[in-house]
Amino acid sequence: EAVRRARENGHLCFIDTGRTWRLVRGIFDGQAEFDGYLLGCGTMILYQGEVLAHSSFSPGLSQRILGALERYRIDAILEGPREVFRKYAEKYRRLNFPDYTGAEGEYDKLFARGDTAADMERFREEFREELEFIDRGKGFYEILPKGCSKAAAIRFIAEHLGIPMENTAAIGDGNND
């Protein structure tokens, strides 16, 4: 109801989430209509059904990431607009996500945790110049293409629509909001 009324009063309403389109698509059908979605911690920006921006890992970087996940014993969920992949992540086995072997170029971000803090630190050090790391606590990280974030997505859509940042509002419930 609040979203409907805000839109009736001329406001634009977006969902800005860490989840990718594969995990969000259809969730709000019949509940609320939004003007767009800022997805995957800013890796994809949809406005009125059109993709305005999409950042992903290059095939070469994607392949290097997959190798490093194995080398450093990093357990990860790889999230893309069309599919979500896992390899170990027993907690998510029931969701029936396919194995990430061969997923090069099919994912935009990772949700990851190393066997040890040292494993994750070595992974972070190797990719420090190429990736963004969002510490989600308890050893978990969201890993994104360099320059992506929820805040960057808000700045992008505001600039695209000619809306000054002081005329925007955001509400969140996580440490990456």
C-alpha positions as CSV (number, residue, x, y, z in Angstrom):
1,E,0.0,0.0,0.0
2,A,2.8,2.4,0.9
3,V,4.6,1.8,-2.4
4,R,1.4,2.3,-4.4
5,R,0.6,5.6,-2.6
6,A,4.2,6.9,-3.0
7,R,4.0,6.2,-6.7
8,E,0.6,7.9,-7.0
9,N,2.2,11.0,-5.4
10,G,4.9,11.1,-8.1
11,H,7.7,9.3,-6.3
12,L,9.8,6.6,-7.9
13,C,10.3,3.4,-5.9
14,F,13.1,0.9,-6.3
15,I,14.3,-2.2,-4.6
16,D,18.0,-2.0,-3.9
17,T,19.2,-5.5,-2.9
18,G,22.2,-7.7,-2.7
19,R,20.3,-10.4,-4.4
20,T,20.5,-10.9,-8.2
21,W,17.6,-11.0,-10.6
22,R,17.5,-14.8,-10.5
23,L,16.7,-14.6,-6.7
24,V,14.3,-11.6,-6.9
25,R,12.4,-12.2,-10.2
26,G,8.7,-12.7,-9.4
27,I,8.9,-12.3,-5.6
28,F,6.9,-9.1,-5.6
29,D,4.4,-10.1,-8.3
30,G,0.9,-9.1,-7.1
31,Q,2.3,-7.3,-4.0
32,A,3.7,-4.1,-5.2
33,E,4.9,-2.5,-8.4
34,F,8.3,-0.9,-8.5
35,D,9.8,1.4,-11.0
36,G,13.0,-0.6,-11.0
37,Y,15.5,-2.8,-9.3
38,L,19.1,-2.2,-8.2
39,L,20.4,-5.7,-8.0
40,G,23.3,-7.8,-6.8
41,C,24.8,-4.9,-4.8
42,G,24.8,-2.7,-7.8
43,T,25.9,-5.2,-10.4
44,M,22.6,-4.7,-12.4
45,I,20.3,-1.8,-12.7
46,L,16.8,-2.2,-14.2
47,Y,14.5,0.7,-14.8
48,Q,11.0,0.1,-16.2
49,G,12.0,-3.3,-17.4
50,E,15.1,-2.1,-19.2
51,V,18.7,-3.0,-18.2
52,L,20.5,0.3,-17.8
53,A,23.8,-1.1,-16.5
54,H,25.2,-4.6,-15.9
55,S,28.7,-5.2,-14.4
56,S,30.1,-8.7,-14.3
57,F,33.4,-10.4,-14.2
58,S,35.3,-10.8,-17.4
59,P,35.7,-14.5,-18.6
60,G,39.4,-14.4,-17.6
61,L,38.8,-12.9,-14.2
62,S,35.9,-15.3,-13.7
63,Q,38.0,-18.3,-14.4
64,R,40.8,-17.0,-12.1
65,I,38.2,-16.5,-9.3
66,L,37.0,-20.1,-9.7
67,G,40.6,-21.4,-9.5
68,A,41.3,-19.3,-6.4
69,L,38.1,-20.5,-4.7
70,E,39.5,-24.1,-4.9
71,R,43.1,-23.1,-4.0
72,Y,42.1,-21.1,-0.9
73,R,39.3,-23.5,0.2
74,I,36.6,-20.8,-0.2
75,D,33.0,-21.9,0.0
76,A,30.8,-19.7,-2.2
77,I,27.5,-19.1,-3.7
78,L,27.9,-17.5,-7.2
79,E,25.0,-15.3,-8.1
80,G,24.1,-14.3,-11.6
81,P,21.0,-12.8,-13.3
82,R,19.9,-16.2,-14.8
83,E,21.3,-18.7,-12.3
84,V,22.8,-19.2,-8.9
85,F,25.7,-21.7,-8.5
86,R,27.3,-23.5,-5.6
87,K,29.8,-26.2,-5.2
88,Y,30.0,-27.1,-1.5
89,A,27.6,-24.9,0.5
90,E,25.7,-27.7,2.1
91,K,23.3,-25.3,3.6
92,Y,22.0,-24.5,0.2
93,R,21.9,-28.0,-1.3
94,R,18.1,-28.2,-0.8
95,L,17.7,-25.2,-3.2
96,N,19.2,-27.4,-6.0
97,F,21.6,-24.8,-7.4
98,P,23.9,-26.3,-10.0
99,D,27.6,-26.8,-9.4
100,Y,29.7,-23.8,-10.3
101,T,32.2,-25.8,-12.3
102,G,32.1,-24.3,-15.8
103,A,30.1,-21.2,-14.6
104,E,32.7,-18.7,-16.0
105,G,31.0,-15.6,-17.2
106,E,27.6,-16.6,-15.7
107,Y,27.8,-14.8,-12.3
108,D,28.0,-11.2,-11.2
109,K,28.8,-11.6,-7.5
110,L,29.8,-14.1,-4.8
111,F,28.7,-14.7,-1.2
112,A,31.7,-16.5,0.3
113,R,33.4,-17.8,3.4
114,G,36.9,-19.4,3.7
115,D,37.7,-22.5,5.8
116,T,39.8,-20.1,7.8
117,A,40.3,-16.4,8.1
118,A,43.8,-16.8,6.7
119,D,42.3,-18.5,3.6
120,M,40.0,-15.6,3.0
121,E,42.7,-13.1,3.6
122,R,44.9,-14.7,0.9
123,F,42.0,-14.7,-1.5
124,R,41.3,-11.0,-0.7
125,E,45.0,-10.1,-1.1
126,E,45.2,-11.8,-4.6
127,F,42.2,-9.9,-5.9
128,R,42.4,-6.6,-3.9
129,E,42.9,-4.5,-7.1
130,E,40.1,-6.2,-9.1
131,L,37.3,-6.9,-6.7
132,E,35.2,-5.2,-4.0
133,F,34.9,-7.1,-0.7
134,I,31.9,-6.3,1.7
135,D,32.5,-7.8,5.1
136,R,29.1,-9.3,6.2
137,G,30.5,-10.5,9.6
138,K,31.3,-14.0,10.9
139,G,33.8,-14.6,8.1
140,F,31.3,-14.0,5.3
141,Y,31.9,-11.6,2.4
142,E,30.0,-10.4,-0.6
143,I,32.5,-10.1,-3.5
144,L,31.7,-7.9,-6.5
145,P,33.3,-6.3,-9.5
146,K,35.4,-3.3,-8.6
147,G,33.2,-0.1,-8.3
148,C,29.9,-1.9,-7.6
149,S,27.9,-1.2,-4.4
150,K,24.4,-0.5,-3.4
151,A,25.3,3.2,-3.0
152,A,26.9,3.4,-6.4
153,A,23.7,2.0,-7.9
154,I,21.6,4.7,-6.2
155,R,24.0,7.4,-7.5
156,F,23.8,5.9,-11.0
157,I,20.0,5.8,-11.2
158,A,19.6,9.2,-9.6
159,E,22.0,10.7,-12.1
160,H,20.4,8.9,-15.0
161,L,17.0,10.3,-14.0
162,G,18.3,13.8,-13.1
163,I,17.4,13.5,-9.4
164,P,19.6,15.3,-6.9
165,M,20.9,12.9,-4.2
166,E,19.4,15.1,-1.5
167,N,16.0,14.2,-3.0
168,T,16.5,10.4,-2.5
169,A,15.9,8.2,0.5
170,A,17.0,4.7,1.3
171,I,16.1,2.3,4.0
172,G,18.1,-0.9,4.8
173,D,18.4,-3.6,7.3
174,G,22.0,-4.9,6.8
175,N,25.5,-3.8,7.4
176,N,26.0,-3.3,3.6
177,D,23.0,-0.9,3.4
